[in-house]
Amino acid sequence: MNFPGIKYLPYEIKLKEPFITSGRVIEKRKGFFICISSGGENEIAWGEAAPLPEFGSETYSEAERALNEQFGLLPNKEGIIEPDLFETKLSEIASLPALSHGLEQAWLGFRALKENTSLDRFLSVKLKRSVSLNGLIGLMSPGEALLRAQMLVEQGFKTLKLKAGRSDFSEDRKSLEAIRSHFGDKIKLRLDVNGKWQFCDALNYVKELEEFNLEYIEQPVLGKEDFFNLAKISPVALAADEIIRNSTEAFDAMGKNPGIVLILKPMMLGGIRKTLQILKAAEASGVKAVISSSFETSLGRAMLVFLAASLNSSMAHGIATKDFLESEPFQDPFEIKDGSIESGSALFHGSLKPRSEFFKGRFLL
């Protein structure tokens, strides 16, 4: 494979079955695979840009337009990409978080390869060997939710995250009751509402849910003011997701209430280094943080593993999504075993290996 300069390939991959939340039905993932190379067989690095415009990122057309207009002419006549110029271009697309993530992932991997080092050493990040994960349960009937919970626990997951936020709160409660009564306190339970509750209802719901010993309730209400006001009085810890879409919002959340949990999606935050800055500040302040998937392919998930492994915390992370997509264009070395992933610096020498049948003759730019 010989790709001097920057290339990209749009992709569209269906989920094996639709994933239902209170706000959306996710049936497929679209995005771009980005490749940076100096032309050598062993100097190829990849990144993934997977926008989620319905959750607040840029659109696919915005990302592709910026790829062509901002990065199509980056290599000079000698085929060299100047580091300072590339970093300048990255700063100019800060409003396009998914594209920033994909380009930065490829760029950092490429630079690490050029220096013949691993990404963790290049970024001076110490990685722990194992990352705990939470199993994910979509919006299902109480009976279906219990069956999925049983399957996940049999696979070794010790933390489960349950989607909620139906118009009938009693259905959410029944699902919790079914799972908690079956497993008792042998597992940790999280509830993700995706901001669907109204503040006046949430005041009552969080008190009613205290009996289930939840680790946290994720984004019970959507508005920032309502969220922070609820966090002050909630007997259950709250986690912030939809109200964190950039570094400023993450630092603001930490400052307003250090007791909340940060749900960090690097694809929505704009990349690896920004997420690392937030994680470093959170650990220094004693704020809990969870790395969460945006249903990326294994290429994007590699960075989720990297970031989760950079934390000292034993919190389970939301990146157990490898079995949701119909196909994987990249080889995935991160086997999920007993609800966790074994990480290691040898896996971060730039990128994962692509499956050639997916990419042959299909690059643009």
C-alpha positions as CSV (number, residue, x, y, z in Angstrom):
1,M,0.0,0.0,0.0
2,N,1.4,3.3,-1.0
3,F,-0.5,6.5,-0.1
4,P,1.8,9.6,-0.1
5,G,0.2,12.5,1.7
6,I,-3.4,12.6,3.0
7,K,-6.2,10.3,1.7
8,Y,-9.7,9.6,2.9
9,L,-12.5,7.2,2.3
10,P,-16.2,7.8,3.2
11,Y,-17.9,4.8,4.8
12,E,-21.4,3.7,5.8
13,I,-21.9,0.6,8.0
14,K,-25.2,-0.7,9.3
15,L,-25.7,-1.8,12.9
16,K,-26.6,-5.5,13.2
17,E,-29.9,-4.3,14.7
18,P,-31.2,-0.8,15.4
19,F,-30.1,0.6,18.8
20,I,-33.0,2.4,20.5
21,T,-32.6,5.3,22.9
22,S,-35.2,7.6,24.2
23,G,-34.3,10.2,21.7
24,R,-33.0,8.4,18.6
25,V,-32.9,5.1,16.7
26,I,-29.4,4.4,15.5
27,E,-29.4,2.1,12.4
28,K,-26.0,2.9,10.8
29,R,-22.8,4.8,11.2
30,K,-21.3,7.0,8.6
31,G,-18.0,8.7,8.6
32,F,-14.5,8.9,7.0
33,F,-11.3,6.9,7.3
34,I,-8.3,9.2,7.0
35,C,-4.8,8.0,6.0
36,I,-1.6,9.9,6.4
37,S,1.6,8.5,4.8
38,S,5.0,9.5,3.6
39,G,4.8,6.7,1.0
40,G,6.7,4.0,2.9
41,E,5.1,0.7,3.6
42,N,5.6,1.0,7.4
43,E,4.8,4.7,7.6
44,I,1.0,4.7,7.3
45,A,-1.3,5.9,10.0
46,W,-5.1,6.0,10.2
47,G,-7.8,8.0,11.9
48,E,-11.6,7.9,12.0
49,A,-14.0,10.8,11.8
50,A,-17.5,9.7,12.6
51,P,-19.9,12.7,12.9
52,L,-23.1,12.4,14.9
53,P,-24.9,15.6,13.7
54,E,-28.1,14.5,15.5
55,F,-26.2,14.6,18.8
56,G,-24.4,17.9,18.2
57,S,-21.4,17.3,15.9
58,E,-20.8,18.7,12.5
59,T,-22.6,17.2,9.5
60,Y,-21.0,14.7,7.1
61,S,-21.0,17.3,4.2
62,E,-19.3,19.9,6.5
63,A,-16.6,17.4,7.4
64,E,-15.9,16.3,3.8
65,R,-15.9,19.9,2.5
66,A,-13.2,20.8,5.1
67,L,-11.2,17.7,4.3
68,N,-11.0,18.8,0.6
69,E,-10.6,22.5,1.1
70,Q,-8.3,22.6,4.2
71,F,-6.2,19.4,3.8
72,G,-6.2,18.4,0.2
73,L,-3.1,20.6,-0.7
74,L,-1.2,20.2,2.6
75,P,1.8,18.1,1.3
76,N,4.4,20.4,-0.3
77,K,6.0,19.7,-3.7
78,E,8.3,17.2,-2.0
79,G,5.3,15.4,-0.5
80,I,6.2,16.6,3.0
81,I,3.6,17.7,5.5
82,E,4.9,20.5,7.7
83,P,4.0,19.9,11.3
84,D,3.4,23.5,12.2
85,L,1.1,23.9,9.2
86,F,-0.8,20.8,10.0
87,E,-1.4,21.9,13.6
88,T,-2.5,25.3,12.3
89,K,-5.0,23.7,10.1
90,L,-6.3,21.5,12.9
91,S,-6.9,24.6,15.0
92,E,-8.9,26.1,12.2
93,I,-11.4,23.3,12.2
94,A,-12.0,23.2,16.0
95,S,-15.8,23.6,15.3
96,L,-15.7,20.2,13.5
97,P,-15.0,17.8,16.4
98,A,-15.3,14.5,14.6
99,L,-13.1,15.6,11.7
100,S,-10.6,17.0,14.2
101,H,-10.6,13.7,16.0
102,G,-9.9,11.7,12.8
103,L,-7.2,13.9,11.5
104,E,-5.5,14.2,14.9
105,Q,-5.6,10.4,15.4
106,A,-3.9,9.8,12.0
107,W,-1.5,12.7,12.6
108,L,-0.3,11.6,16.0
109,G,0.0,8.0,14.9
110,F,2.0,9.2,11.9
111,R,4.4,11.3,14.0
112,A,4.9,8.4,16.5
113,L,5.7,6.1,13.6
114,K,8.2,8.6,12.2
115,E,9.9,8.7,15.6
116,N,9.7,4.9,15.9
117,T,7.9,5.1,19.2
118,S,4.5,4.2,20.6
119,L,1.7,6.7,20.9
120,D,1.7,6.6,24.7
121,R,5.4,7.4,24.8
122,F,5.0,10.1,22.2
123,L,2.4,11.8,24.3
124,S,4.1,11.0,27.6
125,V,1.0,9.0,28.8
126,K,1.3,6.0,31.1
127,L,-1.3,3.3,30.4
128,K,-2.7,0.8,32.8
129,R,-2.9,-2.8,31.5
130,S,-6.7,-3.4,31.9
131,V,-9.8,-1.3,31.2
132,S,-13.1,-2.2,32.7
133,L,-16.2,-1.8,30.6
134,N,-19.9,-1.5,31.1
135,G,-22.4,-3.6,29.2
136,L,-25.0,-1.7,27.3
137,I,-28.8,-2.3,27.3
138,G,-30.9,-0.3,24.9
139,L,-34.5,0.8,25.3
140,M,-36.3,-2.6,25.8
141,S,-39.2,-4.1,27.6
142,P,-38.5,-5.2,31.2
143,G,-38.3,-8.8,30.1
144,E,-36.0,-8.1,27.2
145,A,-33.8,-5.9,29.3
146,L,-33.4,-8.7,31.9
147,L,-32.5,-11.2,29.2
148,R,-29.8,-8.9,27.8
149,A,-28.5,-8.2,31.3
150,Q,-28.2,-11.9,32.0
151,M,-26.3,-12.4,28.8
152,L,-23.9,-9.5,29.6
153,V,-23.3,-10.8,33.1
154,E,-22.6,-14.2,31.8
155,Q,-20.0,-12.6,29.5
156,G,-18.3,-11.2,32.6
157,F,-19.6,-7.6,32.8
158,K,-19.9,-6.3,36.3
159,T,-21.4,-2.9,35.4
160,L,-24.5,-2.4,33.2
161,K,-25.8,0.8,31.7
162,L,-29.6,0.8,30.9
163,K,-31.1,3.2,28.5
164,A,-34.3,5.0,29.9
165,G,-36.4,8.0,29.3
166,R,-39.7,6.6,28.0
167,S,-42.9,8.6,28.3
168,D,-44.1,6.1,30.8
169,F,-41.6,6.2,33.7
170,S,-43.1,3.1,35.2
171,E,-41.6,1.0,32.3
172,D,-38.1,2.3,33.1
173,R,-38.7,1.5,36.7
174,K,-39.9,-2.0,35.9
175,S,-36.7,-2.7,33.9
176,L,-34.6,-1.6,36.8
177,E,-36.6,-3.7,39.2
178,A,-36.3,-6.8,37.1
179,I,-32.5,-6.5,36.8
180,R,-31.8,-5.4,40.4
181,S,-34.1,-8.0,41.9
182,H,-32.4,-10.7,39.8
183,F,-28.8,-9.8,40.5
184,G,-29.1,-7.9,43.8
185,D,-26.0,-5.9,44.5
186,K,-23.6,-8.2,42.6
187,I,-23.5,-5.7,39.7
188,K,-23.3,-1.9,39.3
189,L,-26.2,-0.3,37.5
190,R,-26.2,3.0,35.6
191,L,-29.2,4.7,34.0
192,D,-29.0,6.8,30.8
193,V,-32.0,9.1,30.2
194,N,-30.5,11.1,27.3
195,G,-32.1,14.3,28.7
196,K,-35.7,13.2,28.2
197,W,-37.1,14.1,31.6
198,Q,-38.6,17.5,32.5
199,F,-37.1,19.1,35.5
200,C,-40.3,18.9,37.7
201,D,-40.6,15.2,36.9
202,A,-36.9,14.5,37.4
203,L,-37.1,15.9,41.0
204,N,-39.4,13.1,41.8
205,Y,-37.8,10.4,39.7
206,V,-34.3,10.7,41.2
207,K,-35.7,10.3,44.7
208,E,-37.8,7.3,43.7
209,L,-34.8,5.7,42.0
210,E,-32.5,6.0,45.1
211,E,-33.6,2.5,46.3
212,F,-31.9,0.9,43.3
213,N,-28.4,1.9,44.4
214,L,-27.5,3.3,41.0
215,E,-23.9,4.3,40.3
216,Y,-25.3,7.3,38.5
217,I,-28.1,8.7,36.3
218,E,-26.7,10.0,33.1
219,Q,-28.2,13.2,31.6
220,P,-31.6,13.1,33.3
221,V,-32.5,16.6,31.9
222,L,-31.1,18.4,28.9
223,G,-30.7,22.0,29.9
224,K,-27.5,22.9,31.7
225,E,-29.2,25.1,34.3
226,D,-31.7,22.3,35.1
227,F,-29.0,19.7,35.2
228,F,-26.8,21.6,37.7
229,N,-29.7,22.6,39.8
230,L,-30.9,18.9,40.0
231,A,-27.3,17.8,40.8
232,K,-27.3,19.9,43.9
233,I,-30.3,18.1,45.4
234,S,-30.3,14.6,43.8
235,P,-29.7,11.7,46.2
236,V,-28.2,9.8,43.2
237,A,-25.0,10.9,41.5
238,L,-25.6,12.5,38.1
239,A,-23.5,12.2,35.0
240,A,-23.1,14.8,32.3
241,D,-23.1,13.8,28.6
242,E,-25.1,15.9,26.2
243,I,-24.2,19.2,28.0
244,I,-20.5,18.4,27.4
245,R,-19.5,19.0,23.8
246,N,-16.2,20.8,24.2
247,S,-13.4,21.4,26.7
248,T,-14.9,24.6,28.0
249,E,-18.2,22.8,28.9
250,A,-16.3,20.0,30.6
251,F,-14.2,22.3,32.8
252,D,-17.3,24.3,33.5
253,A,-19.1,21.2,34.7
254,M,-16.2,20.3,37.0
255,G,-16.2,23.7,38.5
256,K,-19.9,23.9,39.2
257,N,-20.2,20.5,40.8
258,P,-17.2,18.2,41.4
259,G,-19.6,15.5,42.4
260,I,-20.9,14.8,38.9
261,V,-19.5,12.2,36.6
262,L,-18.1,13.3,33.2
263,I,-19.2,11.3,30.2
264,L,-16.5,12.0,27.6
265,K,-16.9,11.2,23.9
266,P,-13.6,12.1,22.2
267,M,-15.4,12.0,18.8
268,M,-17.7,14.8,20.0
269,L,-15.0,16.7,22.0
270,G,-12.6,17.2,19.1
271,G,-9.8,14.7,19.6
272,I,-7.3,12.9,21.7
273,R,-5.2,15.7,23.3
274,K,-8.3,17.7,24.3
275,T,-9.7,14.7,26.0
276,L,-6.4,14.0,27.7
277,Q,-6.4,17.5,29.1
278,I,-9.9,17.1,30.5
279,L,-9.0,13.7,32.0
280,K,-5.8,15.1,33.7
281,A,-7.8,18.0,35.2
282,A,-10.5,15.7,36.4
283,E,-8.1,13.3,38.1
284,A,-6.4,16.2,39.8
285,S,-9.7,17.5,41.1
286,G,-11.1,14.1,42.1
287,V,-13.8,14.2,39.5
288,K,-14.9,10.9,38.0
289,A,-14.8,10.4,34.3
290,V,-16.0,7.8,31.9
291,I,-14.9,7.4,28.3
292,S,-17.8,6.6,26.0
293,S,-18.3,5.3,22.5
294,S,-20.1,7.1,19.6
295,F,-20.5,3.7,17.9
296,E,-17.2,4.1,16.1
297,T,-15.5,1.2,14.2
298,S,-12.5,-0.6,15.8
299,L,-10.2,2.2,14.5
300,G,-12.0,4.9,16.5
301,R,-12.4,2.5,19.5
302,A,-8.7,2.1,19.7
303,M,-8.4,5.7,20.9
304,L,-11.2,5.1,23.4
305,V,-9.1,2.2,24.8
306,F,-6.0,4.4,24.8
307,L,-7.8,7.2,26.7
308,A,-9.5,4.9,29.2
309,A,-6.2,3.2,29.9
310,S,-4.7,6.6,30.7
311,L,-6.9,6.9,33.8
312,N,-6.0,5.5,37.2
313,S,-9.7,5.1,38.1
314,S,-11.3,1.7,38.2
315,M,-14.5,3.1,36.7
316,A,-16.1,1.0,33.9
317,H,-16.1,2.7,30.5
318,G,-18.7,2.7,27.8
319,I,-16.7,1.3,24.9
320,A,-18.1,-2.3,24.6
321,T,-19.7,-1.7,21.2
322,K,-17.5,-3.9,19.0
323,D,-20.3,-6.3,18.3
324,F,-22.9,-3.7,17.2
325,L,-21.7,-3.1,13.6
326,E,-22.3,-5.5,10.7
327,S,-18.7,-5.3,9.5
328,E,-15.3,-4.1,10.7
329,P,-13.0,-2.6,8.0
330,F,-10.0,-2.8,10.5
331,Q,-8.7,-5.7,12.5
332,D,-9.6,-5.3,16.1
333,P,-6.9,-6.5,18.6
334,F,-8.9,-5.5,21.7
335,E,-10.7,-8.6,22.8
336,I,-13.3,-8.1,25.4
337,K,-12.9,-10.8,28.1
338,D,-14.7,-10.9,31.4
339,G,-16.0,-7.4,30.9
340,S,-12.6,-5.8,30.3
341,I,-10.0,-5.1,27.6
342,E,-6.3,-5.7,28.0
343,S,-4.4,-2.7,26.7
344,G,-0.7,-2.3,25.9
345,S,1.6,0.2,24.4
346,A,2.5,-2.2,21.6
347,L,-1.0,-1.7,20.2
348,F,-0.6,2.0,19.8
349,H,2.2,2.3,17.3
350,G,0.0,4.5,15.1
351,S,-3.0,2.5,13.9
352,L,-4.7,-0.8,13.4
353,K,-4.3,-2.8,10.3
354,P,-7.0,-2.2,7.6
355,R,-8.7,-5.1,5.8
356,S,-7.5,-4.6,2.2
357,E,-10.7,-5.8,0.6
358,F,-12.5,-2.8,2.0
359,F,-10.1,-0.1,0.8
360,K,-8.8,-1.3,-2.5
361,G,-9.1,1.3,-5.2
362,R,-11.6,3.4,-3.2
363,F,-9.6,6.4,-1.8
364,L,-10.5,10.0,-2.5
365,L,-8.5,13.3,-2.3
